[in-house]
Amino acid sequence: MGKRKIVFFIGLIIFSFLTTVFSQNLTEFEKKVTEFTLRNGMKFIIVEKHEAPVISFITYANVGAVNEVRGITGIAHIFEHMAFKGTKTIGTRNYEEEKKILDKMDELFIKIKREKMKKPNDPKKIKALQEEFEKLREKAKSYVISNEFGKIVEENGGIGLNAFTSADGTGYVYNLPSNKLELWMSLESDRFLNPVLREFYKEKEVVMEERRMRVESQPIGKLMEEFLAIAYKAHPYGDNVVGHMSDLETITRQEALAFFKKYYIPSNLTVCMVGDVNPEEVKRLAKIYFERIPSGPKPEPVETVEPPQWGERRVEVEDPSQPILLIGYHKPDINHPDNAVYDVLMDILGLGRTSRLYKSLVKEKKIAVQVGAFPGFPGNKYPNLFVLYAVPSIGHTNEECEKAIYEEIEKLKKEKVSEEELEKAKIRARANLVRQLGSNFGLAYQLAYYEALTGDWRNLFRSIDAIKKVTAEDIIRVAKKCFIKRNRVVAQIVTTSSEK
């Protein structure tokens, strides 16, 4: 038996083993899961794992950059920052007095904003208003207890306090010892019941600096922003999560509060806990702490549908950096029946050193130093992009890489993937997803994510099973439908002289 055959059969044995073990674990898994919904619509998913006396928590808000509109892009990310600034009782020395200052700052900021918009405006008046605003900001600062929320978590043995904002959602995470469950209930419910957007205008400056560092000063950041802008002409996926600079400069605290009141309602929040936890105790405490939060109408999903693309779109970013190539194809959302096919396609085409693109462009032709592919950009909740990328090697070009990528795509459309390659890809694709469930946090995140985006956390496991069912015919069918010129978006960095 040849070496390749041996590797293939070993792969099949591993695949069969994973399938059997995983099926057994899945049967047992539901026994460890308790789920309930409070009267106000807030969903809780609890997974018992008593190996260590710790609990991983995630509060997943089903709101991201995709829910923003023109004029307030970046607001989902700003609110993520605000959620660490405390409440009416945490982070302040005197909330009643602090509130008076914050309200005055809001009024003054709007005056400055309106004066700047006048054509022509009065620079002296703007300067005077800004000086008055800075005095108020200093006064408000005297009431602030900096990072009190984080210090409480840390002093009680908490680690991993963090948050993230994506196109699709916003998550708030940390780990605590299992005997601090009620502390988590108290802290987490308070920051969504009584948020105080203190230091709002200071934190906006932090976010603006993030934009400068991640987008405006980074060639790849500029490229990604231009890439999204031409890929979507209607859907809000076309806007960068960090937001546009002019919006960040002009967003008000009142706009942020309105965004919070619309989207941070119990029915739009999912809590997942994984670890050494008693579900009945969680249920008892959740009713005490979280049912205090008023219910409200669940926000409607984004109604704008990206229209069909009638021709290839291309954009170039001129920069004195190395050339980089991005190719995107429009594809369906996470709930589409072909979602698993795209996961397998990613593995075959561009995941790691065994992928076709790596073998062809990096190892054989040596025209690239890095290649890859990933579906689900910039999000998965709505129709999105399957993205391929390449970084040309010295002496080679984006054009060479682009041509080589299309050659590999055409092979996928015309030649059936061998049973051996398909099975290996499916093993890796499933193993990659299962690997993410290895830690308490990874499991908590995935369960909350699938609950929010698909309506049922069990779809996480169904997606793993769906990968197993992908056929060679599915690969050809989807490749022919998706990977066509009319459906394509191409962005590249064109290297220019730094003196230009």
LINBELMO-V603433 format. One record per residue. RES is the residue in three letters. PSI is psi in degrees with one decimal (999 if undefined). NEAR is the number of other ideal C-beta (glycine too) atoms within 10 Angstrom. D_CENTER is the distance of its C-alpha to the mean C-alpha in Angstrom with 2 decimals. Layout:
res->{RES RES}
psi->{PSI PSI}
near->{NEAR NEAR}
d_center->{D_CENTER D_CENTER}
This chain:
res->{MET GLY LYS ARG LYS ILE VAL PHE PHE ILE GLY LEU ILE ILE PHE SER PHE LEU THR THR VAL PHE SER GLN ASN LEU THR GLU PHE GLU LYS LYS VAL THR GLU PHE THR LEU ARG ASN GLY MET LYS PHE ILE ILE VAL GLU LYS HIS GLU ALA PRO VAL ILE SER PHE ILE THR TYR ALA ASN VAL GLY ALA VAL ASN GLU VAL ARG GLY ILE THR GLY ILE ALA HIS ILE PHE GLU HIS MET ALA PHE LYS GLY THR LYS THR ILE GLY THR ARG ASN TYR GLU GLU GLU LYS LYS ILE LEU ASP LYS MET ASP GLU LEU PHE ILE LYS ILE LYS ARG GLU LYS MET LYS LYS PRO ASN ASP PRO LYS LYS ILE LYS ALA LEU GLN GLU GLU PHE GLU LYS LEU ARG GLU LYS ALA LYS SER TYR VAL ILE SER ASN GLU PHE GLY LYS ILE VAL GLU GLU ASN GLY GLY ILE GLY LEU ASN ALA PHE THR SER ALA ASP GLY THR GLY TYR VAL TYR ASN LEU PRO SER ASN LYS LEU GLU LEU TRP MET SER LEU GLU SER ASP ARG PHE LEU ASN PRO VAL LEU ARG GLU PHE TYR LYS GLU LYS GLU VAL VAL MET GLU GLU ARG ARG MET ARG VAL GLU SER GLN PRO ILE GLY LYS LEU MET GLU GLU PHE LEU ALA ILE ALA TYR LYS ALA HIS PRO TYR GLY ASP ASN VAL VAL GLY HIS MET SER ASP LEU GLU THR ILE THR ARG GLN GLU ALA LEU ALA PHE PHE LYS LYS TYR TYR ILE PRO SER ASN LEU THR VAL CYS MET VAL GLY ASP VAL ASN PRO GLU GLU VAL LYS ARG LEU ALA LYS ILE TYR PHE GLU ARG ILE PRO SER GLY PRO LYS PRO GLU PRO VAL GLU THR VAL GLU PRO PRO GLN TRP GLY GLU ARG ARG VAL GLU VAL GLU ASP PRO SER GLN PRO ILE LEU LEU ILE GLY TYR HIS LYS PRO ASP ILE ASN HIS PRO ASP ASN ALA VAL TYR ASP VAL LEU MET ASP ILE LEU GLY LEU GLY ARG THR SER ARG LEU TYR LYS SER LEU VAL LYS GLU LYS LYS ILE ALA VAL GLN VAL GLY ALA PHE PRO GLY PHE PRO GLY ASN LYS TYR PRO ASN LEU PHE VAL LEU TYR ALA VAL PRO SER ILE GLY HIS THR ASN GLU GLU CYS GLU LYS ALA ILE TYR GLU GLU ILE GLU LYS LEU LYS LYS GLU LYS VAL SER GLU GLU GLU LEU GLU LYS ALA LYS ILE ARG ALA ARG ALA ASN LEU VAL ARG GLN LEU GLY SER ASN PHE GLY LEU ALA TYR GLN LEU ALA TYR TYR GLU ALA LEU THR GLY ASP TRP ARG ASN LEU PHE ARG SER ILE ASP ALA ILE LYS LYS VAL THR ALA GLU ASP ILE ILE ARG VAL ALA LYS LYS CYS PHE ILE LYS ARG ASN ARG VAL VAL ALA GLN ILE VAL THR THR SER SER GLU LYS}
psi->{131.1 162.9 -42.1 -37.8 -41.1 -46.6 -41.5 -47.7 -34.5 -41.6 -41.4 -38.7 -45.9 -43.0 -45.2 -40.3 -46.8 -42.7 -47.1 -50.6 -44.7 -40.0 -42.5 -44.1 -37.6 -38.6 -40.5 -25.6 -45.6 -23.7 -23.3 -6.3 132.4 131.7 143.7 160.1 128.1 168.5 -27.7 1.7 1.7 130.4 136.0 135.0 121.5 129.9 122.4 123.7 103.1 18.2 -32.3 150.0 54.6 158.2 134.1 131.3 141.3 131.8 114.1 115.5 125.1 58.1 131.3 -163.4 -25.0 -19.7 1.0 162.7 169.6 134.7 -24.1 29.1 141.2 -5.3 -31.1 -41.1 -39.7 -42.8 -31.8 -43.7 -39.4 -27.2 -9.3 1.4 -2.6 -171.2 -163.1 -19.0 -17.0 128.5 7.5 150.0 -23.9 93.0 -40.6 -43.7 -38.1 -42.5 -39.2 -41.5 -43.0 -40.5 -40.9 -38.1 -40.5 -45.9 -42.3 -38.7 -41.7 -38.3 -43.6 -43.8 -45.5 -38.4 -39.3 -28.5 -14.0 145.1 105.4 161.1 174.2 100.6 -37.2 -40.5 -41.4 -43.7 -42.5 -41.6 -40.2 -36.8 -41.2 -39.5 -41.8 -35.3 -41.9 -38.5 -40.9 -38.7 -42.3 -35.0 -30.4 -17.7 -11.0 132.6 103.8 131.8 34.8 -36.9 -50.1 -36.8 -38.1 -44.4 -48.4 -42.5 -19.6 22.0 10.4 146.7 162.8 22.8 118.7 177.5 163.4 150.9 131.8 -177.4 -34.1 -29.2 175.5 133.3 144.6 122.3 149.0 169.0 142.9 155.7 148.1 -21.8 5.2 23.2 -46.0 -32.5 -45.0 -45.1 -44.8 -49.3 -48.9 -40.1 -36.3 -38.4 -14.2 -10.4 -40.6 55.5 140.4 115.1 60.3 154.9 29.5 -48.4 -28.2 -43.6 -30.2 -38.5 -34.6 -44.2 -39.2 -37.8 -36.9 -42.4 -42.9 -42.4 -40.6 -26.1 -61.7 -25.0 -1.0 120.6 -43.4 -32.8 -43.9 -40.9 -45.9 -39.1 -43.4 -37.9 -49.6 -37.5 -34.9 -20.2 -32.8 118.2 -11.8 -45.8 143.4 -6.7 -16.4 -9.7 139.5 142.1 -36.9 -16.7 167.4 144.2 -41.8 -33.6 -43.6 -36.3 -31.1 -10.7 136.7 162.8 -34.0 -36.1 -37.9 -40.3 -39.6 -39.1 -43.9 -47.2 -30.0 -41.3 -24.3 56.8 155.5 -39.8 -8.7 10.9 140.1 127.8 132.1 131.7 134.9 125.7 -152.6 81.8 145.6 111.7 -37.1 -37.3 -38.4 -46.3 -43.2 -47.1 -34.9 -39.4 -38.3 -47.4 -43.2 -22.4 -3.9 -24.9 123.0 143.5 171.3 169.7 132.2 129.7 142.3 148.4 165.6 127.9 -23.6 129.0 127.4 122.0 161.6 147.2 129.5 4.6 158.1 140.9 138.9 148.4 146.7 140.2 120.3 126.5 145.7 30.2 -177.9 152.8 145.5 142.1 132.7 133.8 125.1 144.9 133.6 135.6 167.5 174.5 -179.1 -24.8 -0.4 143.5 -24.1 8.6 -40.5 -31.5 -40.0 -33.7 -41.4 -39.3 -40.3 -45.0 -45.7 -45.2 -48.1 25.2 102.6 -174.7 -12.8 -4.6 159.3 -42.0 -40.3 -46.1 -42.1 -54.6 -35.1 -51.8 -45.6 -58.5 -22.2 35.6 -5.5 151.1 -16.4 134.9 161.6 177.4 147.4 135.1 170.6 38.7 132.7 -1.8 -177.2 -12.6 -34.1 167.9 135.8 -156.8 140.2 117.2 136.6 145.2 158.7 143.4 108.9 148.3 166.3 131.3 -1.6 169.3 165.4 -39.1 -41.6 -44.7 -41.6 -45.8 -42.5 -36.7 -43.4 -33.1 -41.8 -36.2 -42.3 -35.4 -40.8 -33.5 -23.0 -31.9 128.6 133.1 135.6 156.1 -39.6 -49.4 -39.5 -45.3 -40.1 -42.8 -40.2 -37.7 -47.3 -40.7 -43.2 -42.1 -35.8 -40.0 -43.1 -35.7 -32.6 -13.2 4.8 -32.8 160.0 -44.4 -43.7 -42.4 -45.0 -44.8 -48.3 -40.0 -44.9 -40.5 -49.3 -33.9 -44.1 -43.7 -27.9 -10.4 -4.4 120.3 -22.8 -20.0 -18.3 -47.6 -33.3 -33.1 -34.8 -42.7 -35.3 -32.5 -38.5 -29.1 -4.2 134.8 166.7 -34.2 -36.2 -40.5 -47.8 -46.0 -49.2 -40.2 -42.2 -35.2 -40.0 -47.4 68.1 155.1 -43.7 -25.5 12.6 144.0 128.5 128.6 143.3 150.5 124.6 118.3 127.3 166.1 141.0 -15.4 -9.9 999}
near->{7 7 7 9 10 10 12 18 12 10 16 15 10 14 18 11 10 16 15 10 11 19 12 10 13 14 9 9 15 12 8 14 16 18 16 14 12 19 10 16 16 23 21 19 21 25 23 15 16 11 8 11 12 20 25 24 26 25 25 26 26 24 25 24 25 23 25 22 13 9 12 21 22 25 27 26 25 26 24 20 20 23 21 18 23 27 21 15 11 19 25 21 10 10 19 9 14 21 16 14 18 21 12 15 21 18 11 18 21 14 15 18 15 11 16 17 9 10 5 5 12 12 10 8 14 16 11 13 19 15 9 15 18 13 11 18 16 10 15 23 14 11 19 18 13 11 15 17 19 15 14 17 22 13 8 14 14 21 13 12 17 12 18 15 22 18 24 26 25 24 22 21 19 22 21 23 17 15 13 19 20 13 16 23 20 16 21 19 22 19 22 21 15 15 20 22 21 24 21 24 19 14 19 22 12 11 20 18 10 16 20 14 12 17 19 12 10 15 17 18 18 19 23 21 21 17 27 21 16 16 27 23 11 10 17 21 23 17 23 20 21 24 26 18 16 10 19 21 13 18 24 17 20 15 15 22 17 13 20 19 12 14 21 23 22 23 17 22 27 26 26 30 29 28 25 18 21 15 17 10 13 20 14 13 17 19 13 12 18 22 15 14 20 10 14 16 10 13 15 7 10 15 5 13 10 17 10 8 18 8 9 12 18 11 15 13 21 13 19 12 17 13 18 23 23 24 23 22 22 18 24 17 16 21 13 12 9 17 20 23 23 23 25 25 28 23 25 24 25 23 21 10 8 13 22 21 24 19 14 18 28 19 10 10 15 11 20 24 14 14 26 17 21 16 20 20 19 25 22 21 23 23 17 26 24 23 24 26 24 28 20 24 18 6 8 19 16 22 13 18 27 17 11 20 25 15 13 19 22 12 13 19 16 10 11 13 23 11 11 15 17 19 17 20 24 21 20 22 24 24 17 16 17 15 10 14 20 9 12 23 20 14 21 27 21 19 26 28 24 21 22 22 20 19 10 10 21 16 18 18 21 13 19 22 14 18 22 17 10 22 13 14 10 18 23 16 14 21 22 12 13 21 22 14 10 11 20 20 22 20 27 25 23 13 17 12 7 8 5 7}
d_center->{46.16 44.16 41.40 38.72 40.01 39.90 36.27 35.49 37.33 35.76 32.35 33.59 34.89 31.58 29.79 32.42 32.16 28.40 28.88 31.73 30.27 26.92 28.83 30.96 28.07 26.37 29.70 29.84 26.21 26.64 29.56 27.32 24.97 25.89 24.08 25.30 24.56 26.19 28.46 26.02 23.47 21.15 20.18 20.70 20.29 22.38 22.97 26.10 26.30 29.31 29.60 28.77 29.09 25.46 22.66 18.89 17.28 13.93 13.88 11.04 11.39 10.92 10.31 7.91 9.15 10.54 12.99 14.52 17.84 19.95 21.15 18.32 15.34 13.34 14.54 11.40 10.66 14.41 14.64 12.31 15.02 17.71 17.08 18.68 21.67 23.62 25.54 29.10 30.41 27.99 27.84 30.96 34.71 35.76 33.26 35.94 37.07 33.59 32.61 35.61 34.51 30.92 32.37 34.74 31.99 30.14 33.41 34.15 30.78 31.31 34.82 33.63 31.06 33.80 36.32 34.11 33.68 37.46 39.19 40.93 39.64 41.62 40.36 42.71 41.49 37.84 38.80 40.70 37.87 35.40 37.94 38.30 34.52 34.39 37.22 35.38 32.26 34.51 36.12 32.86 31.90 35.03 33.71 30.39 30.10 27.37 24.57 26.62 23.72 22.59 26.26 26.95 24.23 25.50 29.15 28.62 27.29 23.58 21.24 17.59 17.03 13.60 10.53 6.97 5.57 2.89 5.49 6.02 6.20 7.28 8.76 12.10 13.68 17.07 20.06 23.60 26.99 27.79 30.60 28.25 26.73 28.46 27.30 23.65 24.70 26.47 23.88 20.82 22.87 24.44 21.38 20.40 24.09 25.37 22.77 24.55 22.74 25.10 24.84 22.67 24.28 24.20 20.47 19.98 21.88 19.57 16.58 18.95 19.83 16.25 16.32 19.71 18.78 15.54 16.56 20.24 21.58 19.62 20.87 17.73 15.77 18.48 18.50 14.87 15.43 18.70 17.41 15.03 17.89 20.35 18.25 17.80 20.84 20.20 16.72 14.31 11.77 14.36 13.43 11.47 8.83 11.53 14.14 17.67 20.13 22.74 20.50 19.49 23.21 24.35 21.95 24.07 23.66 24.99 22.31 19.67 21.79 22.12 18.36 18.25 21.28 19.94 16.54 16.98 19.73 20.38 19.95 16.33 15.59 15.49 16.77 17.00 19.52 20.61 23.78 27.33 27.28 29.82 28.37 31.41 31.02 27.36 28.55 31.40 29.43 26.58 29.29 30.80 27.79 25.16 27.64 28.63 25.60 26.88 25.53 24.79 24.13 20.81 19.02 19.54 16.83 16.53 19.96 19.84 20.07 19.80 23.44 24.64 24.84 28.54 28.55 26.78 25.00 25.22 24.50 25.66 24.62 27.67 27.20 29.47 26.95 26.98 26.26 22.94 22.44 19.52 20.32 18.20 19.43 18.35 17.69 17.27 14.45 13.69 16.85 19.17 21.92 21.29 17.72 19.34 21.45 18.60 17.49 21.13 21.44 18.70 20.77 24.02 23.15 20.94 19.80 21.97 25.65 26.92 25.15 27.39 25.94 26.35 29.82 30.88 29.51 29.44 32.19 34.67 34.54 33.15 31.73 28.22 27.03 23.49 22.08 19.24 17.28 13.93 13.16 10.18 9.41 7.82 6.75 9.12 10.50 12.92 14.87 13.04 14.23 15.69 15.86 18.70 19.49 22.60 24.09 27.86 30.34 33.09 35.54 33.30 31.29 28.23 30.74 31.96 28.51 27.65 30.95 30.48 27.06 28.69 31.53 29.36 27.67 31.17 32.29 29.58 30.82 34.45 34.85 33.93 31.78 34.11 33.94 33.50 30.49 28.83 29.39 28.11 24.88 24.47 25.25 22.63 19.91 20.75 21.28 17.87 16.31 19.04 18.59 15.21 17.29 19.76 18.81 18.83 15.39 14.03 15.96 15.01 11.24 11.95 14.57 12.71 9.84 12.75 14.81 12.58 11.78 15.20 17.43 18.61 17.30 20.15 18.42 16.65 20.21 21.35 18.79 20.33 23.74 22.93 22.42 25.97 27.38 26.27 29.47 30.67 31.54 27.97 26.89 29.59 29.01 25.29 25.86 28.71 26.80 23.58 24.79 27.24 27.94 27.59 24.00 23.11 21.43 22.52 21.66 23.43 24.47 28.22 29.84 32.22 34.69 33.51 36.66 35.72}
